[in-house]
Amino acid sequence: MCLLWFILVCYGLTQILVYGSIFNKIRPAKGFFGELFHCPMCLGFWVGIFVYAISFNTELFTFELNWANPLLLGSLSSGTSYALSMLFGDEGINVKRN
């Protein structure tokens, strides 16, 4: 259950940072950070590491403190954030028709 909460938190935070209109004025448009903040897969990795780093301040999920968990959880966040952002859009479930 902890992993499900982790995935949902990371997906939500990634969606807000990449697509949220509230951040339009402060979201970088060019350069490295511009690319990072327009890619749910890229930003999802760093969101996963951030959420892992603050996980000791929440009771939703807890992860052991070691060197492998940030890499693994960042990768999990990246993959699931990208997959969910491709599956769900503003209009609901994305269905690609040829």
C-alpha positions as CSV (number, residue, x, y, z in Angstrom):
1,M,0.0,0.0,0.0
2,C,2.9,2.3,0.7
3,L,4.1,2.1,-2.9
4,L,0.6,3.0,-4.2
5,W,0.5,6.1,-2.1
6,F,4.1,7.0,-3.2
7,I,3.1,6.6,-6.9
8,L,0.0,8.7,-6.5
9,V,1.8,11.5,-4.6
10,C,4.6,11.6,-7.2
11,Y,2.1,11.5,-10.1
12,G,0.1,14.3,-8.6
13,L,3.1,16.5,-7.8
14,T,4.6,15.9,-11.3
15,Q,1.3,16.8,-13.0
16,I,1.0,20.0,-11.0
17,L,4.6,21.0,-11.8
18,V,4.5,20.2,-15.5
19,Y,1.0,21.2,-16.4
20,G,-0.4,23.4,-13.6
21,S,-1.3,26.8,-14.9
22,I,-0.5,28.3,-11.5
23,F,3.2,27.8,-12.3
24,N,3.1,29.3,-15.8
25,K,4.8,32.5,-14.7
26,I,7.6,30.9,-12.8
27,R,8.1,27.7,-14.9
28,P,11.3,27.9,-16.9
29,A,10.8,28.0,-20.7
30,K,14.3,27.4,-22.1
31,G,17.5,25.6,-21.3
32,F,18.0,22.6,-19.1
33,F,15.3,23.5,-16.6
34,G,12.9,24.4,-19.3
35,E,13.2,20.9,-20.8
36,L,13.0,19.3,-17.3
37,F,9.8,21.1,-16.4
38,H,8.0,20.2,-19.6
39,C,8.7,16.4,-19.4
40,P,6.7,14.3,-16.9
41,M,9.3,11.4,-17.3
42,C,12.3,13.6,-16.5
43,L,10.7,15.7,-13.7
44,G,9.0,12.6,-12.3
45,F,12.4,11.1,-11.5
46,W,13.4,14.2,-9.4
47,V,10.0,14.3,-7.8
48,G,10.4,10.7,-6.7
49,I,13.8,11.5,-5.1
50,F,12.3,14.6,-3.5
51,V,9.3,12.7,-2.1
52,Y,11.6,10.0,-0.8
53,A,13.7,12.6,0.9
54,I,10.7,14.1,2.7
55,S,9.1,10.7,3.4
56,F,10.4,10.7,6.9
57,N,8.0,13.5,7.7
58,T,4.9,11.7,6.7
59,E,3.0,8.6,7.8
60,L,1.7,7.7,4.3
61,F,4.8,5.8,3.4
62,T,8.2,5.1,4.9
63,F,11.3,3.8,3.1
64,E,14.6,2.6,4.5
65,L,17.4,5.1,4.4
66,N,20.1,3.7,2.0
67,W,21.8,4.6,-1.2
68,A,19.6,2.4,-3.5
69,N,16.1,3.5,-2.5
70,P,16.4,7.1,-4.0
71,L,17.5,5.7,-7.4
72,L,14.8,3.0,-7.4
73,L,12.0,5.2,-6.2
74,G,13.0,8.0,-8.6
75,S,12.9,5.5,-11.4
76,L,9.5,4.2,-10.3
77,S,8.2,7.7,-10.1
78,S,9.5,8.6,-13.5
79,G,8.0,5.5,-15.2
80,T,4.6,5.7,-13.5
81,S,4.3,9.5,-13.9
82,Y,5.0,9.2,-17.6
83,A,2.7,6.2,-18.1
84,L,-0.2,7.8,-16.2
85,S,0.3,11.2,-18.0
86,M,0.0,9.4,-21.3
87,L,-3.0,7.4,-20.2
88,F,-5.0,10.3,-18.7
89,G,-5.4,13.8,-20.1
90,D,-7.6,16.8,-19.6
91,E,-10.4,15.1,-21.6
92,G,-10.2,11.8,-19.6
93,I,-8.7,8.5,-20.8
94,N,-6.5,9.1,-23.9
95,V,-7.6,6.8,-26.8
96,K,-5.5,6.9,-29.9
97,R,-7.5,6.1,-33.0
98,N,-5.9,5.6,-36.4
